[in-house]
Amino acid sequence: MNVTSKAIRIALYGSSIGLISTAYAETVAHLDTVEVTAEKQSTSSEETGRYSQKTAKGSTGMLLTAKETPQSVTAVTHQQIRDQNLNSLAKVLEATHGISVSAFDRGRYSFSARGFGIDKVKVDGMDLKINNQWTTGESTENSVLYDRVEVVRGATGLTTGAGDPSASVNLVRKRANSTSHYTILEGGIGRYGDINTMIDHSLPLNSSGSVKSRFIVEHKNGNTFIKNEKERYTTLYGNIEADLTDTTKLGLGISYQKEKRNAALWGGLPAFYSDGEETNWIRSKNASPDWTYWDNESVNYFADLTQKLGDKWEIALKSNYRIGKHNSELFYFSGSSLNRQDGLGWSPWPGKFRNENTQSNVQLDLSGSFSAWGLEHSAAFGIQYNRVHRNSYAADNSIFDGASDFNRWDGSYARPKWGNMSEKYYQNLTEFGAYVSTRLRITDRLSTILGSRISSYRTEGIYYGTKQNFNAHDVWTPYVGLTFDINPQNTVYVSYTDIFKPQNYVDYNNKLLSPVTGETYETGWKGSYFSNNLQTQLSVFETRQDNLAEYVGINPNTLLGYYKTSKGAKVRGFEIEASGNLTQELKLSAGYTQWTGNDATGNPINTTQPRKQFKLFATYNMNSLIQGLTVGAGINWQSKIYTKQANYGIYQQKSYALANLMARYQFNDNLSVQLNIDNLFDKKYRNALSFGQYTYGEPFYTHLNLRYEF
């Protein structure tokens, strides 16, 4: 398809939904989903108390408002994270509009949007890749480190390189921003006797306040709703921000996270009996013995140097280095022929694993504005380098007992005699890219965004003895976008995106699948009201992909999943969202998402992801009635999910809704107490369906937290 035909098609697509009568063309060549990054140039959401973020660096690398960005932009701010007690990355994304979260177990989460998976997140705009088969805790990040989580649904090939047109997630770190001593102390307890303690301390390191520091320590420890399972998390964070001159800033930091999980459920519970009937376990049932454990440990070193160049330009050099480690002895329930009467017909598969993962990122960005033709324009340039190195090991020829009655299973199972550890997976992944972008204001109301990126990818690896090598050089990603301001409050946009994504999925022979290719169309409307405190948006999108990975089953040689590619996959849908402060007292975050997806033969794809979602959470400050009281309520609803099991057919989770409540009482300027109630009506539901198994979602849960600031 040439550029002219693409433009015509985009114009027709945009006008067909009646958003604008003028045909505008936007071409966004891409490899991934969109993503927003509002870093040091924008105000920390800790300081605003809002449910919306006014500006962000998005898929273009330029600091734009949400209305100026031609993709769907969402931010879960610090205030919303606190109000809903969203204490992990998974919980934050569960509250994010358009994002679906599935828990394979309590140590691995998958994220998806618009029918496709999200296989990486970003931290301050730099990649953190997720691999749930060989995890080191990437999907279980603690949210205490982050000021906000920014999400753009769509595509961001210009600044991110390879990826899916699902959503790009950017975690924006908290920074040392106080020129005086300031401390926050927190302590809380949950329904299962799980406790949390936190210290957040800020202080200047010199008399002028030009060198600031911040240190965070958090510890969480306790039981879960799963029998015998215990979790312990420790998080440490340190950051120093220094104004070297009036125009030069240096940031240095380190974060550390350790999670230990005992009697750790690995995978889910069997979905069928051998007679074809579905199982219905109690939610606390655990398929793992007491001796199992699952330990993740990671440390991040980061640094950034920012230099202002006059009044309009800024150059920033950023780097991040992450070391991740995983050690575990786990127990997997294997088989789909569980006998209803004697509880046999299944096979135990214990495993001992060790994973090592390093991820390196270096990024140079130049951005600013310039005047021409009587109008102000923007531009950005960037160079990015990412490298991932993985080594994974497993025990060979271990000796272990056979199956026992799973119906009466109490976790009693002898610890295996582990064999020697040997390398099963090795990977070196290198990505390099350079981009340039500009926002040209054609008139006061009409703007075009132009960009171009060149990327290279190289993967070398071995997967259970099979070489996995892939190279792609000089992959070109053009980007074109249009936005039109109907008036100061309302804007319409249209976009087009090419997709190119190397994959980590393997077929039955352990060969890497071919890269995903395709295109995405999107058009929409955005509004900003009440001095930009309330943001609204509507988007309509269509994505077409070839070589989309589809799960087939478990490879008996590796006992890991294998996949096939799907031709002609097509997804269509729309999203509606409103978030922000309606008044000083009322804060709101609400959104609805709907999509359909099929392959070339008309068969539905990715059926374990909900086709429809509605999420709402609101808080109201009751000071006019009861001084110091804030109350909140919310609901998360999703449509059914389902999948097929080879021997017994379809199993599913019907549509369901979860209600949540919160109340906070501010005794004085320093002391407050907050109560959160999740799953108010104790809905029993299946959270994830895979491998002939399922996991249950969290039952009714309460958490009480005391906070003191001084």
C-alpha positions as CSV (number, residue, x, y, z in Angstrom):
1,M,0.0,0.0,0.0
2,N,1.6,3.3,-1.1
3,V,1.5,6.5,1.0
4,T,-1.3,8.1,-1.0
5,S,-3.7,5.1,-0.7
6,K,-2.9,5.0,3.0
7,A,-3.9,8.7,3.4
8,I,-7.1,8.2,1.5
9,R,-8.0,5.2,3.6
10,I,-7.3,7.0,6.8
11,A,-9.4,10.0,5.8
12,L,-12.4,7.7,4.9
13,Y,-12.0,5.9,8.1
14,G,-12.0,9.1,10.2
15,S,-15.0,10.6,8.5
16,S,-17.0,7.4,8.7
17,I,-17.5,7.8,12.4
18,G,-18.6,11.4,12.1
19,L,-16.0,12.9,14.3
20,I,-14.9,15.4,11.7
21,S,-16.0,16.4,8.2
22,T,-12.5,17.2,7.0
23,A,-10.3,14.3,5.8
24,Y,-7.1,14.2,7.6
25,A,-4.3,11.8,7.2
26,E,-2.0,10.4,9.9
27,T,0.5,7.8,9.4
28,V,2.2,6.3,12.4
29,A,4.6,3.6,11.6
30,H,5.2,1.5,14.5
31,L,6.3,-1.5,16.3
32,D,4.7,-1.3,19.6
33,T,2.0,0.3,21.5
34,V,1.8,3.8,22.5
35,E,3.3,5.1,25.5
36,V,3.4,8.2,27.6
37,T,6.3,9.5,29.5
38,A,6.0,12.5,31.7
39,E,9.3,12.8,33.5
40,K,11.1,15.7,35.1
41,Q,9.7,18.4,32.9
42,S,6.1,17.8,34.1
43,T,4.9,18.3,37.7
44,S,5.0,15.3,40.0
45,S,1.4,14.0,40.5
46,E,2.3,13.7,44.3
47,E,2.1,17.5,44.4
48,T,-1.3,17.9,42.6
49,G,-3.7,15.5,44.3
50,R,-5.4,15.1,40.9
51,Y,-6.7,12.1,39.0
52,S,-5.3,13.3,35.7
53,Q,-1.9,14.3,34.3
54,K,-1.8,17.4,32.2
55,T,1.4,16.8,30.1
56,A,3.5,13.9,29.1
57,K,6.2,12.8,26.7
58,G,4.4,10.4,24.5
59,S,5.1,8.4,21.3
60,T,6.7,11.4,19.7
61,G,9.4,12.2,22.3
62,M,8.0,15.8,22.7
63,L,6.3,17.1,25.8
64,L,2.7,17.4,24.8
65,T,-0.7,17.7,26.5
66,A,-3.1,14.7,26.3
67,K,-5.1,16.6,23.7
68,E,-2.0,17.2,21.6
69,T,-1.1,13.5,21.5
70,P,-2.9,11.6,18.7
71,Q,-3.3,8.4,20.8
72,S,-5.3,7.4,23.9
73,V,-3.5,8.6,27.0
74,T,-4.2,7.5,30.6
75,A,-2.4,8.2,33.8
76,V,-3.0,6.5,37.2
77,T,-1.8,9.2,39.5
78,H,-0.3,9.1,43.0
79,Q,-3.6,10.2,44.5
80,Q,-5.6,7.4,42.8
81,I,-2.9,4.8,43.7
82,R,-3.2,5.9,47.4
83,D,-7.0,6.1,47.4
84,Q,-7.4,2.6,46.0
85,N,-4.4,1.1,47.8
86,L,-2.9,0.0,44.5
87,N,0.3,-1.4,46.0
88,S,1.7,-3.3,43.0
89,L,2.0,-2.9,39.3
90,A,-0.6,-5.5,38.7
91,K,-3.1,-3.7,40.9
92,V,-2.4,-0.4,39.2
93,L,-3.1,-1.9,35.8
94,E,-6.2,-3.6,37.1
95,A,-7.5,-0.1,37.7
96,T,-6.3,1.2,34.4
97,H,-8.9,1.7,31.6
98,G,-8.6,-0.7,28.7
99,I,-6.0,-3.0,30.4
100,S,-6.7,-6.6,31.3
101,V,-4.7,-8.4,34.0
102,S,-4.4,-12.2,34.3
103,A,-2.7,-14.0,37.2
104,F,-1.1,-17.3,36.2
105,D,-0.2,-17.5,39.9
106,R,0.7,-14.9,42.5
107,G,4.2,-14.6,41.0
108,R,3.4,-14.0,37.4
109,Y,1.0,-11.6,35.7
110,S,0.2,-11.0,32.1
111,F,-1.1,-7.7,30.8
112,S,-3.1,-7.0,27.7
113,A,-5.0,-4.3,25.9
114,R,-7.0,-4.1,22.6
115,G,-6.8,-7.8,22.2
116,F,-3.0,-8.1,22.4
117,G,-0.4,-8.8,25.1
118,I,1.9,-6.2,26.7
119,D,5.4,-7.8,26.8
120,K,7.3,-4.9,28.3
121,V,6.8,-1.9,30.5
122,K,9.0,1.2,30.7
123,V,10.6,2.9,33.8
124,D,11.2,6.6,33.2
125,G,10.8,5.9,29.5
126,M,13.3,3.0,29.3
127,D,12.4,-0.6,28.5
128,L,11.9,-3.3,31.1
129,K,11.1,-6.5,29.2
130,I,8.8,-9.1,30.8
131,N,9.3,-12.9,30.3
132,N,6.9,-14.8,32.5
133,Q,8.4,-18.2,31.7
134,W,11.8,-17.1,32.9
135,T,10.8,-14.4,35.4
136,T,12.9,-12.4,37.8
137,G,9.9,-10.4,39.2
138,E,9.3,-8.0,36.3
139,S,5.5,-8.2,36.5
140,T,5.4,-8.0,40.4
141,E,7.0,-4.5,40.7
142,N,6.1,-2.6,43.9
143,S,4.2,0.6,43.2
144,V,5.7,2.4,46.3
145,L,8.6,3.5,44.0
146,Y,6.4,5.3,41.5
147,D,4.8,8.7,41.3
148,R,2.3,7.6,38.7
149,V,1.8,5.0,35.9
150,E,1.2,6.3,32.4
151,V,-0.4,4.2,29.7
152,V,-1.0,4.9,26.1
153,R,-3.1,2.5,24.2
154,G,-2.1,2.2,20.5
155,A,1.3,2.3,19.0
156,T,4.6,4.0,19.7
157,G,7.1,2.7,17.2
158,L,8.7,6.1,16.9
159,T,10.2,6.2,20.4
160,T,9.9,2.5,21.5
161,G,10.9,0.4,18.5
162,A,9.4,-3.1,18.4
163,G,6.1,-4.0,20.1
164,D,2.3,-4.6,19.9
165,P,-0.5,-2.1,19.3
166,S,-1.9,-2.9,22.7
167,A,-0.6,-0.4,25.3
168,S,2.7,1.0,26.4
169,V,3.1,1.3,30.2
170,N,5.5,3.8,31.7
171,L,6.4,3.8,35.4
172,V,7.5,7.3,36.5
173,R,9.7,7.1,39.6
174,K,9.3,9.3,42.6
175,R,12.0,11.9,42.9
176,A,13.7,13.9,45.6
177,N,11.7,17.1,45.3
178,S,11.6,18.6,48.8
179,T,13.9,21.4,49.9
180,S,13.0,20.7,53.6
181,H,12.9,17.7,55.9
182,Y,9.8,15.7,55.2
183,T,8.9,12.2,56.4
184,I,5.9,9.9,55.8
185,L,5.4,6.9,58.1
186,E,2.8,4.2,57.3
187,G,1.7,1.0,58.9
188,G,-1.2,-1.3,57.9
189,I,-2.8,-4.7,58.3
190,G,-5.0,-6.8,56.0
191,R,-7.6,-9.5,56.3
192,Y,-5.1,-12.4,56.4
193,G,-2.8,-10.9,59.0
194,D,-0.6,-9.4,56.3
195,I,1.2,-6.3,57.5
196,N,3.0,-3.5,55.8
197,T,5.3,-0.8,57.1
198,M,6.8,2.1,55.1
199,I,9.2,5.1,55.7
200,D,9.5,7.8,53.0
201,H,12.1,10.4,54.1
202,S,13.2,13.5,52.1
203,L,15.9,15.9,53.1
204,P,18.2,18.5,51.5
205,L,21.9,17.7,51.6
206,N,23.1,21.3,51.6
207,S,21.9,24.6,53.1
208,S,20.7,26.0,49.7
209,G,18.6,23.0,48.9
210,S,20.2,22.5,45.5
211,V,21.1,18.9,46.4
212,K,18.1,16.9,47.6
213,S,17.7,13.3,48.7
214,R,14.9,10.8,49.2
215,F,14.9,7.4,50.8
216,I,12.0,4.9,50.9
217,V,11.9,1.6,52.8
218,E,8.9,-0.7,52.7
219,H,8.3,-4.2,54.1
220,K,5.3,-6.4,53.6
221,N,4.8,-9.8,55.2
222,G,1.9,-12.2,55.7
223,N,-0.5,-14.8,54.4
224,T,-2.6,-14.9,51.3
225,F,-6.0,-16.3,50.6
226,I,-4.3,-19.5,49.4
227,K,-3.8,-22.1,52.1
228,N,-0.3,-22.2,53.6
229,E,1.0,-19.6,51.1
230,K,3.1,-16.8,52.7
231,E,4.6,-13.8,51.1
232,R,7.4,-11.4,52.2
233,Y,8.4,-8.3,50.2
234,T,11.2,-5.8,51.0
235,T,11.7,-2.6,48.9
236,L,14.5,-0.1,49.2
237,Y,14.9,3.1,47.2
238,G,17.3,6.0,47.2
239,N,17.5,9.1,45.0
240,I,19.7,12.2,44.9
241,E,18.8,15.2,42.7
242,A,21.4,17.9,42.3
243,D,21.2,21.3,40.6
244,L,24.8,21.5,39.4
245,T,24.1,24.9,37.8
246,D,21.0,26.9,37.1
247,T,20.6,24.9,33.8
248,T,22.2,21.6,34.7
249,K,20.6,18.8,36.8
250,L,21.9,15.4,37.8
251,G,19.8,12.6,39.2
252,L,21.3,9.4,40.7
253,G,19.4,6.5,42.3
254,I,19.2,2.9,43.2
255,S,16.2,0.6,44.0
256,Y,16.1,-2.9,45.5
257,Q,13.3,-5.4,45.7
258,K,13.2,-8.8,47.2
259,E,10.2,-11.1,47.3
260,K,9.9,-14.4,49.0
261,R,7.0,-16.7,48.6
262,N,6.6,-20.0,50.5
263,A,4.2,-22.9,49.7
264,A,4.0,-21.0,46.4
265,L,1.2,-22.0,44.0
266,W,2.7,-22.5,40.6
267,G,0.2,-22.4,37.8
268,G,-3.4,-23.1,38.5
269,L,-5.9,-25.7,39.6
270,P,-7.3,-28.4,37.2
271,A,-10.3,-27.3,35.3
272,F,-11.8,-30.8,34.5
273,Y,-12.5,-34.2,35.9
274,S,-11.8,-37.2,33.7
275,D,-15.6,-37.5,33.1
276,G,-15.6,-34.1,31.4
277,E,-17.3,-32.2,34.2
278,E,-15.7,-28.9,35.3
279,T,-14.2,-28.7,38.8
280,N,-15.2,-26.2,41.4
281,W,-12.5,-25.9,44.1
282,I,-12.6,-23.8,47.2
283,R,-10.6,-20.6,46.5
284,S,-8.0,-21.4,49.2
285,K,-7.0,-24.7,47.7
286,N,-3.2,-25.0,47.1
287,A,-1.6,-27.5,44.7
288,S,1.8,-26.9,46.1
289,P,3.6,-28.6,49.1
290,D,4.9,-26.6,52.0
291,W,8.5,-27.0,51.0
292,T,8.1,-25.0,47.7
293,Y,9.4,-21.5,47.5
294,W,9.7,-18.8,44.9
295,D,12.3,-16.0,45.4
296,N,12.9,-13.0,43.2
297,E,15.5,-10.3,43.8
298,S,16.3,-7.3,41.7
299,V,18.4,-4.1,41.9
300,N,18.2,-1.1,39.6
301,Y,20.9,1.6,39.2
302,F,19.8,4.7,37.3
303,A,21.2,8.1,36.4
304,D,20.1,11.1,34.3
305,L,21.8,14.3,33.3
306,T,19.7,17.2,32.0
307,Q,21.0,20.4,30.4
308,K,18.8,23.3,29.3
309,L,19.9,24.9,26.1
310,G,18.5,28.4,26.3
311,D,14.9,29.0,27.1
312,K,13.4,26.5,24.6
313,W,15.6,23.4,24.3
314,E,16.8,20.6,26.6
315,I,19.1,17.7,26.2
316,A,18.9,14.6,28.5
317,L,21.1,11.6,28.9
318,K,19.6,8.7,30.8
319,S,20.7,5.2,31.8
320,N,19.4,2.3,33.7
321,Y,21.0,-1.1,34.7
322,R,18.9,-3.8,36.2
323,I,20.1,-7.1,37.7
324,G,17.4,-9.7,38.3
325,K,17.7,-13.1,40.0
326,H,15.2,-15.9,40.6
327,N,15.5,-19.1,42.6
328,S,12.8,-21.6,43.2
329,E,11.7,-25.1,44.0
330,L,8.2,-25.5,42.7
331,F,5.5,-28.1,42.2
332,Y,3.3,-28.2,39.1
333,F,0.0,-30.1,38.7
334,S,0.2,-31.8,35.3
335,G,-2.5,-33.7,33.5
336,S,-6.2,-33.4,32.5
337,S,-7.6,-36.7,33.6
338,L,-8.3,-36.2,37.3
339,N,-10.6,-38.9,38.6
340,R,-13.5,-37.5,40.6
341,Q,-13.7,-40.5,42.9
342,D,-10.1,-41.3,43.9
343,G,-8.4,-38.0,43.0
344,L,-5.8,-39.7,40.8
345,G,-5.1,-39.5,37.1
346,W,-2.7,-36.6,37.3
347,S,1.1,-36.3,37.3
348,P,3.3,-34.4,39.6
349,W,6.1,-32.3,38.0
350,P,8.4,-30.7,40.6
351,G,11.1,-28.3,39.3
352,K,14.1,-26.5,40.6
353,F,15.0,-23.3,38.7
354,R,17.5,-20.5,38.7
355,N,17.1,-17.4,36.4
356,E,19.6,-14.6,35.9
357,N,18.7,-11.5,34.0
358,T,20.4,-8.2,33.2
359,Q,18.9,-5.3,31.3
360,S,20.8,-2.2,30.2
361,N,19.4,1.0,28.8
362,V,21.1,4.2,27.5
363,Q,19.0,7.0,26.0
364,L,19.9,10.5,24.7
365,D,17.0,12.9,24.0
366,L,17.0,16.4,22.6
367,S,13.6,18.3,22.6
368,G,12.4,21.8,22.4
369,S,10.4,24.3,20.4
370,F,11.1,26.9,17.6
371,S,9.3,29.7,15.9
372,A,8.5,29.8,12.2
373,W,5.8,31.3,9.9
374,G,4.5,33.2,12.9
375,L,3.7,30.1,14.9
376,E,5.4,28.0,17.6
377,H,6.5,24.4,16.7
378,S,8.1,21.5,18.6
379,A,10.8,19.0,17.7
380,A,12.6,16.0,19.3
381,F,15.6,13.8,18.5
382,G,16.6,10.6,20.2
383,I,19.1,7.7,20.3
384,Q,18.3,4.5,22.3
385,Y,20.2,1.4,23.1
386,N,18.8,-1.6,25.0
387,R,20.4,-4.9,25.8
388,V,19.0,-7.9,27.6
389,H,21.0,-11.0,28.8
390,R,19.2,-14.0,30.2
391,N,20.5,-17.3,31.6
392,S,18.0,-19.9,33.0
393,Y,18.8,-23.2,34.6
394,A,16.8,-26.3,35.7
395,A,17.5,-29.5,37.6
396,D,17.8,-32.6,35.5
397,N,16.9,-36.2,36.3
398,S,15.3,-35.4,39.7
399,I,13.8,-38.3,41.6
400,F,10.3,-37.7,43.1
401,D,7.2,-39.6,44.2
402,G,4.1,-40.3,42.2
403,A,0.6,-38.8,42.5
404,S,-1.8,-39.1,45.5
405,D,-5.4,-38.2,46.0
406,F,-5.8,-34.6,44.9
407,N,-9.3,-34.3,46.2
408,R,-7.9,-34.7,49.8
409,W,-4.6,-33.0,49.0
410,D,-3.2,-31.3,52.1
411,G,0.3,-30.4,50.7
412,S,2.0,-33.5,52.0
413,Y,4.5,-34.5,49.4
414,A,8.1,-35.5,49.9
415,R,10.8,-33.1,48.6
416,P,12.4,-34.5,45.5
417,K,16.1,-35.5,45.2
418,W,17.1,-32.8,42.8
419,G,19.5,-33.6,40.0
420,N,22.3,-31.4,38.7
421,M,21.4,-27.9,37.4
422,S,22.0,-27.3,33.7
423,E,21.3,-24.4,31.3
424,K,18.0,-24.5,29.5
425,Y,17.7,-21.0,28.1
426,Y,20.2,-18.4,27.0
427,Q,19.5,-15.1,25.3
428,N,21.3,-12.0,24.2
429,L,19.0,-9.4,22.8
430,T,20.2,-6.0,21.5
431,E,18.1,-3.2,20.2
432,F,19.3,0.1,18.8
433,G,17.3,3.0,17.4
434,A,17.4,6.6,16.4
435,Y,14.4,8.9,15.8
436,V,13.5,12.4,14.8
437,S,10.0,14.0,15.2
438,T,8.4,17.4,14.9
439,R,5.0,19.0,15.6
440,L,4.3,21.6,13.0
441,R,1.4,23.9,13.5
442,I,-0.2,24.5,10.1
443,T,-2.7,26.9,11.6
444,D,-3.6,27.8,15.1
445,R,-6.0,24.9,15.2
446,L,-4.4,22.3,12.9
447,S,-1.2,20.5,13.6
448,T,0.7,17.7,12.0
449,I,3.3,15.4,13.7
450,L,6.0,14.0,11.5
451,G,8.6,11.5,12.5
452,S,11.0,8.8,11.3
453,R,12.9,6.1,13.1
454,I,15.6,3.6,12.1
455,S,16.0,0.5,14.3
456,S,18.1,-2.7,14.4
457,Y,17.4,-5.9,16.4
458,R,19.7,-8.8,17.1
459,T,18.8,-11.9,19.2
460,E,21.2,-14.8,19.9
461,G,20.1,-17.7,22.1
462,I,19.6,-21.4,22.9
463,Y,16.3,-22.8,24.0
464,Y,16.4,-26.4,25.2
465,G,19.3,-27.1,22.9
466,T,17.8,-25.3,19.8
467,K,19.5,-22.2,18.5
468,Q,17.4,-19.1,18.4
469,N,18.9,-16.4,16.3
470,F,17.2,-13.4,14.7
471,N,18.5,-10.3,13.0
472,A,16.7,-7.3,11.5
473,H,18.7,-4.2,10.4
474,D,17.6,-0.7,9.3
475,V,13.9,-1.2,10.0
476,W,12.3,2.1,9.1
477,T,9.4,3.4,11.0
478,P,7.7,6.5,9.6
479,Y,5.2,8.5,11.7
480,V,2.6,11.0,10.6
481,G,-0.3,12.4,12.6
482,L,-2.9,15.1,12.5
483,T,-4.8,16.9,15.3
484,F,-7.5,19.5,14.8
485,D,-8.7,21.8,17.6
486,I,-12.5,22.3,17.3
487,N,-12.3,24.8,20.1
488,P,-10.0,25.3,23.1
489,Q,-11.7,22.4,24.9
490,N,-12.1,19.8,22.1
491,T,-9.7,18.1,19.7
492,V,-10.1,15.4,17.0
493,Y,-7.3,13.2,15.6
494,V,-6.5,10.4,13.3
495,S,-3.6,8.0,13.0
496,Y,-2.1,5.1,11.1
497,T,0.6,2.7,12.3
498,D,2.8,0.0,10.7
499,I,3.7,-2.9,13.0
500,F,6.9,-5.0,13.1
501,K,7.7,-7.0,16.2
502,P,10.3,-9.8,16.7
503,Q,8.8,-12.6,19.0
504,N,10.1,-14.7,21.9
505,Y,7.4,-17.4,21.4
506,V,8.5,-20.8,20.1
507,D,6.9,-23.5,18.0
508,Y,6.8,-27.3,18.8
509,N,10.4,-27.5,17.5
510,N,11.6,-24.7,19.8
511,K,12.1,-22.4,16.8
512,L,11.3,-18.7,17.2
513,L,8.1,-17.6,15.5
514,S,8.4,-15.1,12.6
515,P,8.0,-11.4,13.5
516,V,4.6,-10.0,13.8
517,T,3.7,-7.6,11.0
518,G,0.6,-5.5,10.4
519,E,-1.0,-2.1,10.7
520,T,-3.3,-0.1,13.0
521,Y,-5.8,2.7,12.3
522,E,-7.1,5.0,15.0
523,T,-9.3,8.0,15.1
524,G,-10.7,9.9,18.1
525,W,-11.9,12.9,20.1
526,K,-10.4,14.4,23.2
527,G,-11.8,17.0,25.6
528,S,-10.2,19.0,28.5
529,Y,-12.4,20.9,30.9
530,F,-12.3,22.7,34.3
531,S,-8.9,24.3,33.7
532,N,-7.6,21.0,32.3
533,N,-8.5,19.2,35.5
534,L,-11.0,16.8,33.7
535,Q,-9.9,14.9,30.6
536,T,-12.2,12.9,28.3
537,Q,-11.5,10.9,25.2
538,L,-13.2,8.6,22.7
539,S,-11.2,6.4,20.3
540,V,-12.1,4.0,17.6
541,F,-9.4,1.6,16.3
542,E,-8.7,-1.3,14.0
543,T,-5.6,-3.5,13.9
544,R,-4.6,-6.1,11.4
545,Q,-1.7,-8.5,12.1
546,D,0.0,-11.5,10.5
547,N,2.1,-14.0,12.5
548,L,0.2,-13.4,15.7
549,A,1.2,-16.0,18.3
550,E,-1.5,-18.4,19.4
551,Y,-1.1,-20.9,22.2
552,V,-1.3,-24.5,21.1
553,G,-0.4,-26.6,24.2
554,I,2.3,-28.0,26.4
555,N,5.4,-29.5,24.7
556,P,6.0,-32.9,26.4
557,N,9.7,-32.5,25.8
558,T,10.1,-29.2,27.7
559,L,6.8,-29.1,29.7
560,L,6.5,-25.5,28.5
561,G,4.0,-23.9,26.2
562,Y,4.4,-23.8,22.5
563,Y,2.7,-21.6,19.8
564,K,1.7,-21.3,16.2
565,T,1.3,-18.2,14.0
566,S,-2.1,-16.9,12.9
567,K,-2.6,-15.1,9.5
568,G,-5.0,-12.3,9.0
569,A,-5.8,-11.5,12.6
570,K,-8.1,-8.4,12.8
571,V,-9.2,-6.5,15.9
572,R,-11.8,-3.6,16.0
573,G,-13.0,-1.7,18.9
574,F,-13.7,1.6,20.8
575,E,-12.8,3.2,24.1
576,I,-14.5,6.0,26.2
577,E,-12.8,7.5,29.2
578,A,-13.2,10.4,31.6
579,S,-10.7,11.1,34.5
580,G,-9.9,14.0,36.7
581,N,-11.4,16.4,39.2
582,L,-15.0,17.4,38.5
583,T,-14.9,19.7,41.5
584,Q,-12.5,20.3,44.4
585,E,-14.5,17.6,46.3
586,L,-15.2,15.1,43.6
587,K,-12.5,13.0,41.8
588,L,-13.4,10.5,39.1
589,S,-11.8,7.9,36.9
590,A,-14.2,6.1,34.5
591,G,-13.8,4.2,31.3
592,Y,-15.4,1.6,29.0
593,T,-13.6,-0.6,26.4
594,Q,-15.0,-2.9,23.7
595,W,-13.4,-4.9,21.0
596,T,-13.8,-7.9,18.7
597,G,-11.0,-10.0,17.2
598,N,-10.8,-12.8,14.6
599,D,-8.3,-14.6,12.5
600,A,-8.5,-14.9,8.7
601,T,-10.9,-17.9,9.0
602,G,-13.3,-16.0,11.3
603,N,-12.3,-17.8,14.4
604,P,-12.1,-15.6,17.5
605,I,-8.6,-14.8,18.8
606,N,-7.3,-14.3,22.4
607,T,-10.5,-15.4,24.0
608,T,-8.9,-15.4,27.5
609,Q,-9.0,-11.6,27.4
610,P,-12.4,-9.8,28.0
611,R,-14.0,-8.2,25.0
612,K,-15.7,-5.6,27.2
613,Q,-14.6,-3.8,30.3
614,F,-16.0,-1.0,32.5
615,K,-14.0,0.6,35.3
616,L,-15.2,3.3,37.7
617,F,-13.7,4.8,40.8
618,A,-14.7,8.1,42.5
619,T,-13.9,9.8,45.8
620,Y,-15.8,12.6,47.5
621,N,-14.4,15.0,50.2
622,M,-17.1,15.2,52.9
623,N,-15.6,18.2,54.7
624,S,-18.9,20.1,54.4
625,L,-20.6,17.5,56.5
626,I,-17.8,15.8,58.5
627,Q,-14.5,17.6,58.6
628,G,-11.6,15.4,57.5
629,L,-13.7,12.5,55.9
630,T,-13.2,11.3,52.3
631,V,-15.2,8.4,51.0
632,G,-14.8,6.5,47.7
633,A,-16.4,3.7,45.7
634,G,-15.8,1.8,42.5
635,I,-16.7,-1.1,40.3
636,N,-14.8,-3.2,37.8
637,W,-16.9,-5.2,35.3
638,Q,-15.7,-7.4,32.5
639,S,-17.4,-9.7,30.0
640,K,-16.8,-13.4,29.9
641,I,-13.5,-15.1,29.0
642,Y,-13.1,-18.6,27.7
643,T,-10.7,-21.1,26.2
644,K,-10.7,-24.7,24.9
645,Q,-9.2,-27.8,26.5
646,A,-8.2,-30.5,23.9
647,N,-10.1,-33.3,25.5
648,Y,-13.1,-31.7,27.1
649,G,-13.9,-28.5,25.1
650,I,-14.6,-25.0,26.3
651,Y,-14.4,-23.7,29.9
652,Q,-15.0,-20.1,30.9
653,Q,-15.6,-17.4,33.4
654,K,-18.9,-15.6,32.9
655,S,-19.1,-11.8,33.1
656,Y,-18.7,-10.4,36.6
657,A,-18.4,-7.2,38.6
658,L,-16.3,-6.4,41.6
659,A,-17.3,-3.6,44.0
660,N,-14.7,-1.7,46.1
661,L,-15.1,0.9,48.9
662,M,-12.7,3.2,50.7
663,A,-12.9,5.8,53.5
664,R,-10.2,8.0,54.9
665,Y,-10.3,10.2,58.0
666,Q,-7.8,13.0,58.4
667,F,-7.4,13.7,62.1
668,N,-5.2,16.7,61.5
669,D,-2.6,17.9,59.0
670,N,-0.3,15.0,60.0
671,L,-2.3,11.9,60.9
672,S,-4.8,10.0,58.8
673,V,-6.3,6.5,58.7
674,Q,-7.7,4.7,55.6
675,L,-9.9,1.6,55.2
676,N,-10.1,-0.2,51.8
677,I,-12.5,-3.0,51.0
678,D,-12.0,-4.9,47.8
679,N,-14.5,-7.4,46.3
680,L,-17.2,-6.1,48.6
681,F,-19.7,-8.9,47.8
682,D,-17.1,-11.7,47.9
683,K,-17.6,-12.7,44.2
684,K,-16.0,-16.0,43.4
685,Y,-14.4,-15.8,39.9
686,R,-11.7,-17.3,37.8
687,N,-9.0,-14.8,37.0
688,A,-6.9,-16.7,34.4
689,L,-7.6,-19.6,32.1
690,S,-4.7,-21.5,30.6
691,F,-3.1,-25.0,30.2
692,G,-6.4,-26.7,31.2
693,Q,-6.2,-24.9,34.5
694,Y,-7.5,-21.7,36.2
695,T,-6.7,-19.5,39.1
696,Y,-9.1,-17.7,41.4
697,G,-9.3,-14.0,42.0
698,E,-8.9,-12.4,45.4
699,P,-11.9,-12.9,47.7
700,F,-13.4,-10.2,50.0
701,Y,-10.5,-8.3,51.4
702,T,-10.0,-5.4,53.9
703,H,-7.0,-3.3,54.6
704,L,-6.5,-0.7,57.3
705,N,-3.6,1.8,57.0
706,L,-2.4,4.5,59.4
707,R,-0.3,7.4,57.9
708,Y,1.7,10.1,59.7
709,E,3.4,12.9,57.9
710,F,5.7,15.5,59.4
